[in-house]
Amino acid sequence: MTLPDPAGSRAILIGVHSASDGLGMGELPAVKRNLAAMRSLLTDGTVWALPDEHCVSIREPAYPHEVLEEVERVAGEATDTLLLYFAGHGLLVGQSQELHLALSGVRWEDDCLSYDKLRNRLRTAGRRARRTVVILDCCYSGEALNGEMGAGTPPDQAELDALVASKAEIEGVCVLTASAATRKALSPVGEEYSVFTGELMHVLRDGVEDVGEFLDMASVYKAVTARLAERAGMPVPQFGTRGLGAEIVFSSNRAHRALAVARGPVGDSPTAVVVVAPDHGLPPVIATYKGVEIRDPRLALQFLRTLKYDEGDPDA
């Protein structure tokens, strides 16, 4: 395991805290704070120690081309680790329920940023990057109340959320998403950050006990999920990987460093430290579709319900 090389790594942070009047979505003041805090975390030496110029914030983009052009530019510079983070409203558009990211200047749902286009641009422009991490803190509903990132969820929304999370897959990367559009608030009024991003930053800043020297994405996912489970009614994050995506190292584990200092020298060797190998503890893969590993039975069931048989598609 190796830490990301700051010289060859890039981060793209996208935040849309105000909502287009045409879309009828409420504002998300926590998202504005999310973006500033995530940038600080990535550049102050806590996680990656990225140079300021390697961490690009795209605040309040009005139209898709603003995001796609900047993503293409920055992703093309990455040779080590490429991180894309989005916080704001997400919605499902059209009969195919494709994931779109709400922007500040659009008036129609299908004018929002298509995640499929963003994914393709990231994949193409970032092809030199050794590893890519995508983190989405958004919902998938078209309606939101003030202080919430999701509202008006139909009874089967949980299964639909899992399906949409699966559509966020990018070849050779790890995708971590906040669970979408549940009946519970993801950005409660009065909290400094949205719930998911707040817990994610806590894990990165304070570390995780008993997972070794480094935090890989599987460890981050498990820790964030565990912290959310301690809060009543919080959604469960989604986690998808291809290849060795679960083993992508995100940062050093600050809890491990603190434990090593507390233990002090062991025997005659002042540098000897017991290193615990990370236990990913992920559920087994029960199916695959177009290279996407499916670990959740509900997600597998949703695919079976929605897929239409196509003789020309060997995966179907």
Steps between C-alpha positions, in 0.01 A plus 500: 500500500625846413363843576394726213788705364398866535702595193308264274161517672208730430170573675189653347242624751159599363238664718156640416338641812246730337225353289351600171156655542390311194572167669318594818773373731590639839837650585767294675714738707697206643633419152684831483672413828565145375707627212721730709557233766583227249749728327667579831516131589671411173752785499597554865702180536225309679425262214698555178693825549396601149646826370227763472525503122432124489167534682242673281165618637209554261248703697147559378546394137206620292526276195641153421778623269656697789550177692595275210767734364665543840481126574667427167779747573575388855453126445746515212772612741459205741754218488452353849165541676201691366215597735166645394258615772151638440260641758156633416170378362476188287196395302383220274400611152292340229352155461841341546542688832852617417690679771543875447668756726310823558671825402422858597408639159279235340121514473423149377591163648658367182723809481674395822841336488466140382710274721557278200667790317703590808609138544608470137692827509674397822589159358633635171691802630630318809627190324856560623393494866594179682190512718181701509257564785154651455302621802141616450311671781165553336147367480309368205163668540361797306356666806669617819389689806709764671754328721463168318680340208210268424126491557184340367652153469275229355485162679749331268752786498762299692525249217507779245778673693710183483440477126609860445808451715595210277468726196767723652766239428810607310739243363798435726394728782322509832169686539366596844158662520269629767173309489256689283172675571367326808223625723764606753699822477853474369576864572306590814446864582758622750776252413821643366546241223277255320482177698693280259783746436524584869553135593739447209718790613494371858632161385774654286600753766499266803569163341364154577621265770627151417536534123873557469720782379293607199133564427385331183158569352343186646609609849368851442166363382463268799591773748263760352219244485558401862491860618177570309346185648541654846264783402133413481345505155818575306535356146751228415779602259550306176838363398603371158834389361661346198825313509696594812293810570430396859875502569566853374688676778337828585720624783716400792308385806534764769359266764780254426764771530353614831504141629863455395602813689305392808664157502850640470804277437447124499788298641837614371357645182369858535324475163327164544123533471238230471321552167157346466413400143174659388194277505271630227204298621304565182205278411574233239444572131174329402486612135671719243362713220728655239790461744314662792515295818158466667511421872153608610211253439259793466711646222517165322121474526458850360716414200291191434185710513623775271717324244337421169625193317710587200640220286781728392611570856690199643487650851121515494 
